[in-house]
Each structure stands twice: as structure tokens, then as C-alpha cells.
Amino acid sequence: MVLAVFLGGTVWLGLSRTSGQTTVADYFTTNRRAPWAVVMASIVATETSTVTLVSLPGYAFSNDLTFLQLVFGYLVGRALVTVFLIPAYFRGRYLTAYQVLTERFGGNVGRLAATIFLGTRTLADGFRLFGTGLVLAAVILTVPGATSLATTVAPTLDSTTAILVASVVLLGTITISYTYFGGMSAVLWTDVLQLIVYVGGSLVAAILLLNLIPGGWREVVETGSAAGRFQLFDFSWDPNRSYTFWSGLIGGACLTVSTHGTDQLIVQRYLCSRSSQAASRALMWSGVVVLGQFILFLLIGVMLYVYYTGYAPNTLDMLSVGGELRTDRLFPTFIVTQLPTGFRGLMVAAIFAAGMSTLSSSLNASASSTVADFYLPATGNRRSAPHYLRVARRSTVVWGLLQIIVAVAAIRISDRIVDEVLGISSFTNGLILGLFLLGLAGYRRQRTAFVAVGTGGAVMLAVRLLTGLSWQWYVLVGTTATWTAGWLAGRHTEAPSRG
């Protein structure tokens, strides 16, 4: 019942934001009327998907707190974005980040960047949808008769897979529905609701989990410390190792400059703000909130380690496949098996909230890029406002269906979702950031941009296939390769201009 109320309330809130939408500017950017606090909450909710809420406790369970080193880099990256990139987005009435590249290099370059964005978003957020589906599937599996019904409906699949597929389709459909009707206004305000629900639900789960450990917080600290679960810093210089201080600080900063400075998923929130100052305030405060919630999620993972290794070891055997523990399933399993009725629904709703906030943002951002970077230029902006609004909504549905397809495919291939999602994003984000830096440096020719992206993509492919370099360095490598190639290509053919 709790879960049904949350899902119904989310859809109702989304549908209630449909009034006043007459143009694509209303649908995609609220015509720049959103308060900075709402934008801040939306930034946090968007970058905190189910992957974060499910995988981070699993990471702390099997490792430690070193993931926070990446968050320190996030804070540095945010400061750089506020200084160098946000002001550029308020020099015109843009609908997407890639219209800036179109203005600098021409339409072909803008469409290339938009294509890279759309491909990356579809893959990464398809995996995020899969992570959210894991939770709903875990809930459904506790319902008597669900397994036999799944086998009857889908006899070619095992019952768990059939239920997971149904969960992915259901969640995708719900998210598409309210995003389709409410547009960006619906996304922003449902993000606020979802942020409150998933942070509140996580706090409740942490308190209840702590009460299940007889020694309380003292036992968590003693057992966790003895097992190395409270280690925060790793100053290793090994570039193949993830979550070190250097890869976190430098790689995390580069990742954030790319995701929060050039990725339409986040940039679209700035474009909803009333001014560049309001957008900068929202971004910096979002970093503080993200740091606090990541600490919460990781501490939940440490408490899960103390609880399961000391008081419920049989559960770990049940979650092992081929002798390998699926840590992504630890927190969902705890929720559906240990939390009391009511609180269980609240926590499942919290995980849905984290997932749906990112997915709705992704759908609206993908639709905005489709319309602004492809359809508007192709039609010469000569069609009516209602026509473009219809195209925007239909684009939302198309991208939602594609993400559902990716999520279903991920059922067979996914291991630890957080690494997969961040790895996919990091692979391409450096190319786009390199393009933006070339534009800021004054380069204007399309040839320069295409050589830069082609070279950067080839370098990243080689890094991915031929080295064991941690994904946390991908953005730095991709940005450096792209910018250097563009600089070499342009130094003899064009003089950088200013402005």
C-alpha cells in the first residue's frame, strides 16, 4: 500500500504540472522560472540513481569507504563548472548544451556531440533502470504464487528473469507516463519528492538495521574497523586501481566537469534557473548534499557487513552465484526480508524514487536534444509551437522504450552496476568536454572538431581494449586526447578567435 501510494502520488504530481505548456521552452526548461532550491534538489536526485542507492552499500560491504575520495573530486569539479561553463549557457536562450557547440563549430559538430550524448544516456540509464528493476523483482518474489505465475506467463524464461523483465517494463512505463505529460516541470518537482523519500527512507533503514545489531554502533565501529571497512584514503599511484585518492580527486573532478558542465542531463537544470548565479548556487549546494548522502549509503554498507557476517551468514550463501557474492542484491534483500511492513514499502519506494528521478531526467534531456539539436534545425523552425510540443512528447516515449530494451539486455550481462554505469559515461564524456574546451579556446572550424573527436574516440577505444586503466581516468585521458588532437589539427589551419 505504501508503495502504491508513492507511485500514484508521483504520477499525480507529474500530471499536475502539465498546465501552461505551450512551447518547447516551457516543456524543456520551464521557461527559466524554477527556484534555485528546486534545481538543486533535482541535480542531486538526478545524479543519485538506484545504482547509487543499491551499489554503494554493496561496495562498502565488500571494500571500505574509499568511494568518498571520488566525491571529493566531485566538489572540485563543481567549482570549476561554476566559474568556466555555467556563464556560457546564459549568453543565449539555449535549450541544450550542444547548441553552444553548434554556435561555435556549426550544426554538424553540435549534432555529433548530441549523438554521443544520446547513445551514452540510453546505455547508462538502461543499466540504471535494470538496477531499479532488481528491487521491484525482489519485492514481487516475496508474494505467494508470483513464481508460478511468472513461469506460466513466460515459460521460456526462468521465474526470476521473467519477474525482473516485468519489473523493468512496469517501472519504465510509469516513468514515461508522467515525463510525457508534465515535461521538465514534472521532472523537477517529482525530483524534490523523490529526494525526500529516498533520503528519508535510507535514514529509516539505517536506524532499523542498527537496531538489529546487538552491540549497536560500538559493534559496527569495532567489527568494521577490524575488517578494514572504515578505510577512507588510498594514496596508491597505481593507475589501474579504482577509488584511490588521486584517481578520485583528479578523475572525479574531470568526470564532474564533463557530466555537470557539458552533459545535457545536468545542464538542462541550469537552463531552468532564473540566472547563472542561481544555477551556480544550486550546483554548489548540491555537492554538499551529495557528500552527506553518500556517507549515509556507505555506512549502511558497513552495517550490512557487520549484520550479515555476524548474524545472518546463510543469506550470503543464498546471494552467491558460482561462489561469487552479488553485493548489489544485499541491500534490496535486507529491505524485503528484514524491514517490518510499512517501513519495507517506504524503503522500496525510496529506491524507486532514486531510480525514477534519474530516468525521468534522462528521458526529458534526450527528448530535448532530439528536438533542439536535430528536429528544429531540420525543419527550419517553421512549424507551429503545438507541433514541436507533440514531437517532444513522442521523443520522450521513443527514448523510454529504448532504455527499457537496454535494461532487459542488462539482465544477462550485468555484474556490479555502479562501475558499469560510470564506466559507460566516462568513456564518452571526455570527448565532449574536449570539444567544449576547444570552443572556449577560440577554435571554430568543423574540421578541427571532427579530427579532435575522432582521435579522442580512437584513443579511448585503445585504452579500453588494450589497458587495465581504471575508468576514473577515462575522462582525463579522453579530454586530453581530444583537445590535443584539435589543437594540432587547428594550429596550422586557423588562428583561435575570442568571444
Backbone hydrogen bonds, N-H to C=O, Kabsch-Sander energy under -0.5 kcal/mol:
donor,donor_aa,acceptor,acceptor_aa,energy
5,V,1,M,-2.5
6,F,2,V,-2.3
7,L,3,L,-2.6
8,G,4,A,-2.7
9,G,5,V,-2.8
10,T,6,F,-2.5
11,V,7,L,-2.2
12,W,8,G,-2.6
13,L,9,G,-2.6
14,G,10,T,-2.4
15,L,11,V,-2.6
16,S,12,W,-1.8
17,R,14,G,-1.1
18,T,15,L,-1.2
21,Q,18,T,-1.1
22,T,20,G,-0.9
27,Y,23,T,-2.0
28,F,24,V,-2.7
29,T,25,A,-2.0
30,T,26,D,-1.1
31,N,25,A,-1.8
32,R,29,T,-2.5
34,A,272,C,-2.0
39,V,35,P,-2.0
40,M,36,W,-2.7
41,A,37,A,-2.3
42,S,38,V,-2.2
43,I,39,V,-2.3
44,V,40,M,-2.2
45,A,41,A,-2.7
46,T,42,S,-2.4
47,E,43,I,-2.1
48,T,44,V,-1.0
49,S,47,E,-0.8
52,T,49,S,-0.5
53,L,49,S,-1.8
54,V,50,T,-2.9
55,S,51,V,-2.7
56,L,52,T,-1.8
58,G,54,V,-0.9
59,Y,55,S,-2.5
60,A,56,L,-2.4
61,F,57,P,-2.1
62,S,58,G,-1.8
63,N,59,Y,-1.7
65,L,231,Q,-1.9
68,L,65,L,-2.1
69,Q,66,T,-1.6
70,L,67,F,-1.4
71,V,67,F,-0.8
72,F,68,L,-1.7
73,G,69,Q,-1.2
74,Y,70,L,-1.5
75,L,71,V,-1.6
76,V,72,F,-1.5
77,G,73,G,-2.6
78,R,74,Y,-2.0
79,A,75,L,-1.6
80,L,76,V,-1.7
81,V,77,G,-2.1
82,T,78,R,-2.2
83,V,79,A,-1.3
84,F,80,L,-2.6
85,L,81,V,-1.8
86,I,81,V,-2.3
88,A,85,L,-0.9
89,Y,85,L,-0.9
89,Y,86,I,-1.1
90,F,86,I,-0.5
90,F,87,P,-1.1
91,R,88,A,-1.1
94,Y,89,Y,-0.5
94,Y,92,G,-1.1
99,Q,96,T,-0.7
100,V,97,A,-1.2
101,L,97,A,-0.6
102,T,98,Y,-2.0
103,E,99,Q,-2.0
104,R,100,V,-1.7
105,F,101,L,-3.5
106,G,101,L,-0.8
106,G,102,T,-1.4
110,G,106,G,-1.8
111,R,107,G,-2.6
112,L,108,N,-1.9
113,A,109,V,-2.4
114,A,110,G,-2.2
115,T,111,R,-2.4
116,I,112,L,-2.2
117,F,113,A,-2.3
118,L,114,A,-2.7
119,G,115,T,-2.4
120,T,116,I,-2.4
121,R,117,F,-2.9
122,T,118,L,-2.1
123,L,119,G,-1.9
124,A,120,T,-2.9
125,D,121,R,-2.5
126,G,122,T,-1.1
127,F,123,L,-1.7
128,R,124,A,-1.5
129,L,125,D,-2.1
130,F,126,G,-1.8
131,G,127,F,-2.1
132,T,128,R,-1.9
133,G,129,L,-2.4
134,L,130,F,-1.6
135,V,131,G,-0.8
135,V,132,T,-0.6
136,L,132,T,-1.6
137,A,133,G,-2.6
138,A,134,L,-2.0
139,V,135,V,-1.8
140,I,136,L,-2.6
141,L,137,A,-2.3
142,T,139,V,-1.3
143,V,140,I,-1.8
146,A,143,V,-2.0
149,L,145,G,-2.0
150,A,146,A,-2.3
151,T,147,T,-2.0
152,T,148,S,-1.8
153,V,149,L,-2.6
154,A,150,A,-2.6
157,L,154,A,-1.7
162,A,158,D,-2.4
163,I,159,S,-2.3
164,L,160,T,-2.1
165,V,161,T,-2.6
166,A,162,A,-2.2
167,S,163,I,-2.2
168,V,164,L,-2.3
169,V,165,V,-2.3
170,L,166,A,-2.4
171,L,167,S,-2.5
172,G,168,V,-2.4
173,T,169,V,-2.2
174,I,170,L,-2.2
175,T,171,L,-2.3
176,I,172,G,-2.3
177,S,173,T,-2.0
178,Y,174,I,-1.6
179,T,175,T,-1.7
180,Y,176,I,-2.6
181,F,177,S,-1.6
182,G,178,Y,-2.2
183,G,179,T,-1.7
184,M,27,Y,-3.3
185,S,182,G,-0.6
186,A,182,G,-1.1
187,V,183,G,-1.9
188,L,184,M,-2.8
189,W,185,S,-2.2
190,T,186,A,-2.4
191,D,187,V,-1.8
192,V,188,L,-1.5
193,L,189,W,-1.8
194,Q,190,T,-2.9
195,L,191,D,-2.7
196,I,192,V,-2.0
197,V,193,L,-2.2
198,Y,194,Q,-2.7
199,V,195,L,-2.2
200,G,196,I,-2.2
201,G,197,V,-2.8
202,S,198,Y,-1.8
203,L,199,V,-2.1
204,V,200,G,-2.2
205,A,201,G,-2.5
206,A,202,S,-2.4
207,I,203,L,-2.2
208,L,204,V,-2.5
209,L,205,A,-2.6
210,L,206,A,-2.3
211,N,207,I,-1.8
212,L,208,L,-0.9
212,L,209,L,-0.8
213,I,209,L,-0.5
213,I,210,L,-1.1
216,G,213,I,-2.3
218,R,215,G,-0.7
219,E,215,G,-0.9
220,V,216,G,-1.8
221,V,217,W,-2.5
222,E,218,R,-2.5
223,T,219,E,-2.8
224,G,220,V,-2.3
225,S,221,V,-2.3
226,A,222,E,-2.1
227,A,223,T,-1.6
228,G,225,S,-1.4
229,R,224,G,-3.1
230,F,224,G,-0.5
231,Q,228,G,-1.0
241,R,238,D,-1.5
245,F,234,D,-3.6
248,G,244,T,-2.2
249,L,245,F,-2.8
250,I,246,W,-2.3
251,G,246,W,-0.9
252,G,247,S,-0.7
252,G,248,G,-1.0
253,A,249,L,-1.3
254,C,250,I,-2.4
255,L,251,G,-2.7
256,T,252,G,-2.2
257,V,253,A,-2.4
258,S,254,C,-1.9
259,T,255,L,-3.1
260,H,256,T,-3.0
261,G,257,V,-0.7
262,T,258,S,-1.8
263,D,258,S,-0.7
264,Q,262,T,-0.5
266,I,259,T,-0.5
266,I,263,D,-1.2
267,V,263,D,-2.7
268,Q,264,Q,-2.1
269,R,266,I,-1.7
270,Y,266,I,-1.0
271,L,267,V,-1.9
272,C,269,R,-1.0
273,S,269,R,-0.5
273,S,270,Y,-1.8
274,R,34,A,-0.5
279,A,275,S,-2.1
280,S,276,S,-2.4
281,R,277,Q,-2.3
282,A,278,A,-2.3
283,L,279,A,-2.2
284,M,280,S,-2.4
285,W,281,R,-2.1
286,S,282,A,-1.6
287,G,283,L,-1.2
288,V,284,M,-1.0
289,V,285,W,-1.9
290,V,286,S,-2.6
291,L,287,G,-2.2
292,G,288,V,-2.0
293,Q,289,V,-2.4
294,F,290,V,-2.3
295,I,291,L,-1.9
296,L,292,G,-1.7
297,F,293,Q,-2.4
298,L,294,F,-2.3
299,L,295,I,-2.2
300,I,296,L,-1.9
301,G,297,F,-1.4
302,V,298,L,-1.8
303,M,299,L,-2.3
304,L,300,I,-2.3
305,Y,301,G,-1.9
306,V,302,V,-2.1
307,Y,303,M,-2.6
308,Y,304,L,-2.9
309,T,305,Y,-2.1
310,G,306,V,-1.2
311,Y,307,Y,-2.9
312,A,307,Y,-0.8
312,A,308,Y,-0.8
315,T,312,A,-1.2
316,L,312,A,-0.6
316,L,313,P,-0.6
317,D,313,P,-1.2
318,M,314,N,-1.7
319,L,315,T,-1.5
320,S,317,D,-1.0
321,V,324,E,-3.0
324,E,321,V,-1.4
326,R,319,L,-1.9
327,T,325,L,-1.3
329,R,326,R,-1.7
330,L,327,T,-1.4
331,F,327,T,-0.6
333,T,329,R,-1.8
334,F,330,L,-2.5
335,I,331,F,-2.4
336,V,332,P,-2.1
337,T,333,T,-1.4
338,Q,334,F,-2.6
339,L,334,F,-0.9
339,L,335,I,-0.9
343,F,341,T,-1.0
344,R,340,P,-2.4
346,L,342,G,-2.1
347,M,343,F,-2.5
348,V,344,R,-2.4
349,A,345,G,-2.3
350,A,346,L,-1.8
351,I,347,M,-2.1
352,F,348,V,-2.4
353,A,349,A,-2.5
354,A,350,A,-2.1
355,G,351,I,-2.1
356,M,352,F,-3.3
357,S,353,A,-2.0
358,T,354,A,-1.2
359,L,355,G,-2.2
360,S,356,M,-2.6
361,S,357,S,-1.6
362,S,358,T,-2.4
363,L,359,L,-2.4
364,N,360,S,-2.2
365,A,361,S,-2.5
366,S,362,S,-2.6
367,A,363,L,-2.3
368,S,364,N,-2.3
369,S,365,A,-2.1
370,T,366,S,-2.2
371,V,367,A,-2.4
372,A,368,S,-2.9
373,D,369,S,-2.1
374,F,369,S,-0.5
374,F,370,T,-0.9
375,Y,370,T,-2.3
376,L,371,V,-3.4
378,A,374,F,-1.7
379,T,375,Y,-1.9
380,G,376,L,-0.7
380,G,377,P,-0.6
381,N,376,L,-1.6
382,R,379,T,-1.2
388,Y,384,S,-1.9
389,L,385,A,-2.0
390,R,386,P,-2.1
391,V,387,H,-2.2
392,A,388,Y,-2.1
393,R,389,L,-1.9
394,R,390,R,-2.3
395,S,391,V,-2.3
396,T,392,A,-1.5
397,V,393,R,-1.4
398,V,394,R,-2.1
399,W,395,S,-2.4
400,G,396,T,-1.8
401,L,397,V,-2.3
402,L,398,V,-2.0
403,Q,399,W,-2.0
404,I,400,G,-1.8
405,I,401,L,-1.9
406,V,402,L,-2.0
407,A,403,Q,-2.5
408,V,404,I,-2.2
409,A,405,I,-2.0
410,A,406,V,-2.0
411,I,407,A,-0.7
411,I,408,V,-0.8
412,R,409,A,-1.1
413,I,409,A,-0.6
414,S,410,A,-2.2
417,I,415,D,-0.7
419,D,416,R,-0.6
420,E,416,R,-1.4
421,V,417,I,-2.9
422,L,418,V,-2.1
423,G,419,D,-2.3
424,I,420,E,-2.3
425,S,421,V,-2.1
426,S,422,L,-2.6
427,F,423,G,-1.6
428,T,424,I,-0.9
428,T,425,S,-0.6
429,N,425,S,-2.1
430,G,426,S,-0.9
431,L,428,T,-0.7
432,I,428,T,-1.3
433,L,429,N,-2.4
434,G,430,G,-2.4
435,L,431,L,-1.7
436,F,432,I,-2.3
437,L,433,L,-2.4
438,L,434,G,-2.0
439,G,435,L,-2.2
440,L,436,F,-2.5
441,A,437,L,-1.9
442,G,439,G,-1.1
443,Y,438,L,-2.2
449,A,445,R,-1.6
450,F,446,Q,-2.8
451,V,447,R,-2.4
452,A,448,T,-2.0
453,V,449,A,-2.6
454,G,450,F,-2.7
455,T,451,V,-2.4
456,G,452,A,-2.6
457,G,453,V,-2.8
458,A,454,G,-2.0
459,V,455,T,-2.6
460,M,456,G,-2.3
461,L,457,G,-2.2
462,A,458,A,-2.2
463,V,459,V,-2.5
464,R,460,M,-2.5
465,L,461,L,-2.3
466,L,462,A,-2.8
467,T,463,V,-1.3
470,S,239,P,-2.3
473,W,470,S,-2.0
474,Y,471,W,-1.4
477,V,473,W,-2.5
478,G,474,Y,-3.3
479,T,475,V,-2.9
480,T,476,L,-2.4
481,A,477,V,-2.7
482,T,478,G,-2.4
483,W,479,T,-2.8
484,T,480,T,-2.6
485,A,481,A,-2.2
486,G,482,T,-2.2
487,W,483,W,-2.6
488,L,484,T,-2.6
489,A,485,A,-2.4
490,G,486,G,-2.2
491,R,487,W,-1.7
493,T,490,G,-0.6
494,E,490,G,-2.5
497,S,442,G,-3.0
